[in-house]
Amino acid sequence: MADSPSRVTLVVLIVITLAAAGGLAGFAYYHSRPGPAPAVLTPQYGGNATVNYIGYFGSGPDSGRVFDTSIYSVAINNASYPKALSFQYRGSEANYTPLGVYVGVSTPSGGYTIGNTTFVSVVTGFWEGIIGVAGNTTTTVVIPPDLGYGPQNTSCFRTMPLTYTVPVISTMTAAVFSTAYPGVTPLTGVMFKDPNYGWNASVLAANSSFVTVENLPYTGYVGSPAGWPVLVTSISSTSNGTGAITLNNEIAPSEAGHLLGKDFNHTGPCQASSKGQFIVTAVDPTTGTFTEDFNPEVQGQVLIFVITVINIYPPPPTAS
């Protein structure tokens, strides 16, 4: 017997419903399948990143000490983060901000700005060390000298005597006097403090061309022209009447590597890189000498950086 029209219609509706249900189930399954994890953005060559960092010495007399940081709380905490000789405090918290780093050999024109951040070149070991590090992740990078600031320059060392003399009386041009004694009026009889040694001095004679100065320390006087005690051991007269003041640098061999000095006479080597500072690297009482190193302290040393990557700026797309 033939099926009635109503029965045929019912069968067709069931088939359509099942097909539709199967399609919806397949659609739901496709869209709920676990997809590939999104790529993690990391610093890459040619890009840029902002980072916070703490720089430690990994070698030398200041090994384990902080020589630089972008973090204010580290800068002011000398108990937990003892500082190296060359550490320079930047002042208020506003001066401590994340560093903008160009990830590569050198930035175009030596540096550039994105938004309010200037990105600069850093030593090779630093930018190589942050490649592939995800944002808000901290990594420790150990940098040997060849990937840092290079080897020490041997021409930046100078050997000086522990004991030396300066004249009691000296005559100089008016220009030299103004440089040596800034703010002092070169008039006969004027008394003033020597700006380096701190002892009394006076103008014996002065004219438009020359000025004669007499130094007036006493035996046993202690000054500190370079940053450590210098003792006046004797004062003597010479045949020409100028006299000589004998001084001794009061530094011990155990202090080598731990004294930062100021080149108050501005006669040392490598002034451009040292900014007139040096480190006493050796003291030899047998030869009566000590050694001044005008290399920047970071030069020739293993450096350890603890770096936290903050913001990441991918390299610009390459032209096809």
HUPEZI-V556001 format. One record per backbone hydrogen bond with DSSP energy under -1.0 kcal/mol. CO is the residue of the C=O (numbers start at 1). NH is the residue of the N-H. If there is no record, write none. Layout:
co: {CO,CO}
nh: {NH,NH}
//
This chain:
co: {4,5,6,7,8,9,10,11,12,13,14,15,16,17,18,19,20,21,22,23,24,25,26,27,43,44,47,48,49,50,51,52,53,54,55,55,56,57,60,62,65,66,68,71,72,77,82,84,92,93,99,100,101,102,103,107,108,112,114,117,119,120,123,123,124,125,130,137,139,141,143,144,145,145,147,150,153,154,156,158,160,162,164,166,168,170,172,173,174,175,176,177,181,185,187,190,192,194,199,200,201,202,203,205,209,210,211,212,212,213,214,218,221,223,226,229,230,231,232,234,236,238,242,243,244,245,246,246,247,248,249,252,253,255,259,261,262,263,270,271,274,276,278,279,280,282,284,284,288,289,290,291,292,293,296,298,302,303,304,305,306,307,308,309,311,313}
nh: {8,9,10,11,12,13,14,15,16,17,18,19,20,21,22,23,24,25,26,27,28,29,30,31,132,47,103,313,101,310,99,308,70,306,67,68,304,64,63,65,57,84,55,75,76,81,66,87,95,96,51,120,49,104,46,110,111,119,117,114,112,102,126,127,128,129,133,309,307,305,303,147,148,150,125,300,156,157,294,292,290,249,247,245,215,213,211,177,178,179,180,181,184,187,190,203,201,198,194,216,192,214,189,212,174,207,172,204,205,170,202,221,232,230,262,250,223,248,220,246,244,241,169,168,236,166,233,234,164,231,251,255,256,258,280,278,264,266,274,275,277,263,261,293,257,291,288,289,162,284,160,281,158,279,299,301,58,143,56,141,54,139,52,136,50,48}
//
